[in-house]
């Protein structure tokens, strides 16, 4: 434990008070593992930081459930494609944990082009008492070996080792926007702007192209793939979203190349509401299956929608995230914010959904009670055990104390990446270079 | 690179050099015009120019390029629709467009060529190393059964908590920070290589003045676009 503690001490010493933010420090993805014990973040500098939830401590009752840095490693480095004269950024686009099969944990991380499989292992014992090797591993002088002994495992300081197991390269011409591990635990898919590939986790030199929407003539290109995910229970099903706001559910049993979808989920557009920005704001930035597999959650620029897999014609629920921005779309187009890709998340029971917004605000919607709340991730509210106060954006009219006006929103502070613990009400919020972890006070006290 | 931060991080400033309007005033004017149906053609004109700007200067994201291209095409359709009847009671468009309908059409044609050029560059991509669909084995051979009804999916057996909205609290303040080593070069002046920070909302508003509607005719020089087009073609 000693070395583990040292490691954490070192890692904590890396924390710095940020009066400025460098590009590389910006968190670009957040992901809990399947048990919620581990939480991984990736950043624009190509680094992955893994947090581990601490067990309850008798001496420090408040330490229960806190996440501490477990391991940090450099996943991707900047590269240069000499054939195309293009720089390949090291930014981690997505991280996905593999279901745990043994004592080790495994995760996939990807930048724009290359996916890597990492293995995270712990070592707290080491063999001692070899007959032919000394403690440093050097061969002993055989003349000094007078008796034979049985090597023994001795406890040592805990060491967390992260090693690259597979590198899946050369599978994508365009930028990878999604990876998703299949429920068969043997395959995963990776999606870029125009194609989706299916990989076997153990094979790096070949992949199956399962979706290809690249037109023969690129002048005809009007739609790109924005996100995709495997169904949580049916290994043959997956969904992908598009820049035109549609979702396509595909069945890999139908054909090897799923050019023809099984179901198309699309909400008909009201022609009277058509505007210059209609297509941009309807582009789906994220799609997530519910844990039950019955529903899909999508995020576009202004709303989150819940779709029933049995109803393709329209979403069963639509929630406004920040409708007050509808009148600001021209400015948001000009400053490029309209292209921001907000993610969305389900809670463990699929009853609440969460997504990010501007001004370090994030929104939650209770599907049963239809209540919604706006919360803020800020240093002021992040003191330990401080309860988050609901925030309200004032759109004109009567303004209450603590309300913030639309014109005061800081569009540079945006919460794009969020994650919800798979079973408990613990959420991780990435706000620029800060990671906030909040838990539901009511439920945590009941435990 | 985040899509939203691309142009700002790159330090590309697209503010029109002739634009000296008071940011607040211009912003208010813009918002009022955004909402006024009568200014739709003005807005279209402004967005057209803005989209051209973005298309040429934006970061290399296919999604962004496609969305901007589609927006350009939509604006073009709208402009064509508005121009076709050529009613005398539509002076706004004529005032804002210091070109004739014919030259605008030429410009749009030129734009199509550029979009085409940009698109055809992608055709030079190296061969995809992944397996071609034809070489993929028949996945369906192993699974002949029809899928079960999707609605019949069973909930996971893991017991999950029900959250109470508004009762979330911070677990710790130790996650704040970017979890990376300290600056290794504290004594070196890196100001030359540091990138511009995000502009404040007020700065954005001021910047937004470039997008303001109904700018006088003299402020918009189509020759600039011609120059840009020439540069693109030349490159």
Contacts between the chains, C-beta under 8 A, distances in Angstrom:
chain1	res1	chain2	res2	distance
A	11	B	179	7.0
A	12	B	174	7.0
A	13	B	182	8.0
A	14	B	177	7.9
A	14	B	179	6.1
A	14	B	180	6.0
A	14	B	181	5.1
A	14	B	182	6.7
A	15	B	174	7.2
A	15	B	176	7.4
A	15	B	177	3.8
A	15	B	178	8.0
A	15	B	179	6.4
A	16	B	177	5.7
A	16	B	178	7.5
A	16	B	182	5.6
A	16	B	183	7.8
A	17	B	177	7.2
A	18	B	177	6.3
A	18	B	178	6.8
A	20	B	197	7.4
A	21	B	178	7.8
A	21	B	197	7.8
A	22	B	194	7.9
A	23	B	9	6.5
A	23	B	195	6.4
A	24	B	180	7.4
A	25	B	178	3.5
A	25	B	180	6.0
A	26	B	2	7.4
A	26	B	178	7.9
A	27	B	178	7.5
A	28	B	2	7.6
A	41	B	179	7.6
A	43	B	178	6.8
A	43	B	180	7.6
A	44	B	1	7.5
A	45	B	180	6.8
A	47	B	179	7.8
A	47	B	180	6.4
A	49	B	179	4.6
A	51	B	175	7.6
A	65	B	171	6.6
A	66	B	171	5.6
A	66	B	172	5.2
A	66	B	174	7.8
A	67	B	171	7.1
A	67	B	172	7.5
A	67	B	175	7.1
A	68	B	174	7.6
A	69	B	179	6.5
A	72	B	179	6.5
A	72	B	180	8.0
A	83	B	126	5.9
A	84	B	125	7.8
A	84	B	126	7.8
A	86	B	60	7.5
A	89	B	1	6.5
A	91	B	1	6.8
A	170	B	129	4.4
A	170	B	130	7.8
A	171	B	129	6.9
A	171	B	130	5.0
A	173	B	125	4.9
A	173	B	126	7.5
A	173	B	128	6.2
A	174	B	62	5.7
A	175	B	61	7.0
A	175	B	62	6.9
A	177	B	63	7.9
A	193	B	62	4.2
A	193	B	63	6.1
A	194	B	62	7.5
A	195	B	128	7.7
A	197	B	130	5.3
A	206	B	130	6.8
A	206	B	131	5.3
A	207	B	130	4.2
A	207	B	131	6.3
A	208	B	130	7.2
A	208	B	131	5.4
A	208	B	133	7.8
A	208	B	136	4.6
A	208	B	139	7.9
A	209	B	128	7.2
A	209	B	130	5.3
A	209	B	131	6.6
A	209	B	132	6.7
A	209	B	133	5.6
A	209	B	136	7.3
A	212	B	133	7.3
A	217	B	119	7.6
A	217	B	120	7.9
A	218	B	119	3.8
A	218	B	120	6.1
A	218	B	122	4.6
A	218	B	123	6.0
A	219	B	115	7.0
A	219	B	116	4.9
A	219	B	119	4.5
A	219	B	120	6.9
A	221	B	66	6.2
A	221	B	119	6.4
A	222	B	66	6.6
A	222	B	69	7.7
A	222	B	70	5.8
A	223	B	66	7.0
A	224	B	62	5.7
A	224	B	63	5.1
A	224	B	66	5.2
A	226	B	63	6.4
A	233	B	153	5.7
A	233	B	154	7.7
A	234	B	147	6.2
A	234	B	148	7.8
A	234	B	150	7.8
A	234	B	153	8.0
A	236	B	139	8.0
A	236	B	143	6.3
A	236	B	147	6.8
A	237	B	147	7.0
A	243	B	63	5.8
A	243	B	66	5.9
A	243	B	67	6.1
A	251	B	147	6.6
A	252	B	139	5.2
A	252	B	140	7.7
A	253	B	139	6.6
A	253	B	140	4.6
A	253	B	143	4.8
A	253	B	144	7.9
A	253	B	147	7.6
A	254	B	140	6.9
A	255	B	140	7.0
A	256	B	133	5.8
A	256	B	136	4.2
A	256	B	137	7.2
A	256	B	138	6.1
A	256	B	139	5.4
A	256	B	140	7.6
A	257	B	133	3.8
A	257	B	136	7.1
A	276	B	43	6.9
A	276	B	44	6.7
A	276	B	47	5.4
A	276	B	71	6.3
A	276	B	74	6.4
A	276	B	75	6.4
A	276	B	78	7.8
A	277	B	71	7.4
A	279	B	67	6.6
A	279	B	70	5.3
A	279	B	71	6.8
A	279	B	74	7.1
A	280	B	67	5.0
A	280	B	71	6.4
A	283	B	63	7.4
A	283	B	67	6.3
A	291	B	155	7.4
A	291	B	156	5.6
A	291	B	160	7.9
A	292	B	153	5.4
A	292	B	154	7.8
A	292	B	155	5.1
A	292	B	156	7.4
A	293	B	150	7.1
A	293	B	153	4.0
A	294	B	150	6.6
A	294	B	151	6.0
A	294	B	153	5.4
A	309	B	150	4.3
A	309	B	151	7.3
A	310	B	150	6.2
A	310	B	151	5.5
A	327	B	31	6.5
A	327	B	34	6.2
A	327	B	35	6.1
A	328	B	31	7.5
A	328	B	34	8.0
A	329	B	34	7.6
A	330	B	30	6.6
A	330	B	34	5.2
A	330	B	43	6.9
A	330	B	46	7.7
A	330	B	47	7.2
A	330	B	211	6.0
A	331	B	27	7.7
A	331	B	30	7.3
A	331	B	204	7.2
A	331	B	205	7.6
A	331	B	208	4.9
A	331	B	211	6.8
A	333	B	47	7.1
A	333	B	50	6.9
A	333	B	211	7.9
A	334	B	50	5.9
A	334	B	207	7.3
A	334	B	208	5.7
A	334	B	210	7.2
A	334	B	211	4.3
A	335	B	4	7.9
A	335	B	8	7.4
A	335	B	204	5.2
A	335	B	207	6.8
A	335	B	208	7.2
A	336	B	3	6.9
A	336	B	4	5.1
A	336	B	5	7.3
A	336	B	6	6.3
A	336	B	7	5.4
A	336	B	8	7.1
A	336	B	54	7.7
A	336	B	58	7.8
A	337	B	4	5.0
A	338	B	4	8.0
A	339	B	3	3.9
A	339	B	4	5.6
A	339	B	61	7.7
A	339	B	63	7.6
A	339	B	64	5.3
A	339	B	67	7.0
A	340	B	2	7.1
A	340	B	3	6.3
A	340	B	4	4.0
A	341	B	2	7.7
A	341	B	3	6.1
A	347	B	160	7.2
A	347	B	161	7.9
A	347	B	163	5.8
A	348	B	158	7.1
A	348	B	160	3.1
A	348	B	161	6.6
A	349	B	160	4.3
A	349	B	161	7.6
A	349	B	162	6.1
A	351	B	162	6.3
A	351	B	163	7.9
A	352	B	163	5.3
A	352	B	165	7.2
A	364	B	163	7.6
A	364	B	165	5.4
A	366	B	163	7.9
A	366	B	165	5.7
A	371	B	165	5.6
A	372	B	165	7.5
A	373	B	165	4.5
A	373	B	166	5.2
A	375	B	166	7.7
A	375	B	168	6.3
A	379	B	173	7.5
A	379	B	176	6.3
A	381	B	170	6.5
A	382	B	170	4.4
A	382	B	173	4.9
A	382	B	176	6.4
A	383	B	170	6.3
A	383	B	173	5.9
A	384	B	170	6.0
A	384	B	171	7.2
A	384	B	172	5.5
A	384	B	173	6.0
A	385	B	169	5.6
A	385	B	170	6.9
A	386	B	169	6.1
A	386	B	170	5.2
A	387	B	167	6.7
A	387	B	168	7.3
A	387	B	169	4.8
A	388	B	166	7.4
A	388	B	168	4.9
A	388	B	169	6.6
A	388	B	170	7.4
A	390	B	166	5.4
A	407	B	201	7.4
A	408	B	201	7.1
A	409	B	201	7.1
A	410	B	200	7.9
A	410	B	201	6.0
A	411	B	201	6.6
A	411	B	204	6.7
A	412	B	198	3.7
A	412	B	199	7.6
A	412	B	200	7.8
A	414	B	4	6.9
A	416	B	2	7.0
A	422	B	158	7.0
A	422	B	160	7.6
A	423	B	158	5.0
A	423	B	159	6.9
A	423	B	160	4.8
A	423	B	161	7.0
A	424	B	160	7.3
A	424	B	161	5.1
A	425	B	161	4.7
A	425	B	162	7.7
A	425	B	163	4.1
A	425	B	168	7.6
A	426	B	171	7.2
A	427	B	168	7.0
A	433	B	177	7.2
A	433	B	178	4.0
A	434	B	175	7.2
A	434	B	176	4.9
A	434	B	177	6.8
A	434	B	178	7.5
A	435	B	175	4.2
A	435	B	176	7.4
A	435	B	179	7.6
A	436	B	170	6.9
A	436	B	175	6.4
A	436	B	176	7.5
A	437	B	170	7.5
A	437	B	171	4.7
A	437	B	172	6.8
A	437	B	175	5.6
A	438	B	168	4.3
A	438	B	169	6.2
A	438	B	170	5.7
A	438	B	171	6.4
A	439	B	168	6.8
A	439	B	169	6.4
A	439	B	171	5.3
A	440	B	161	6.7
A	440	B	163	4.7
A	440	B	164	6.0
A	440	B	167	5.6
A	440	B	168	5.7
A	440	B	169	7.9
A	441	B	164	8.0
A	441	B	167	4.5
A	441	B	168	6.9
A	441	B	169	4.5
A	442	B	164	4.5
A	442	B	167	4.6
A	443	B	161	4.5
A	443	B	162	7.3
A	443	B	163	6.8
A	443	B	164	7.0
A	444	B	169	8.0
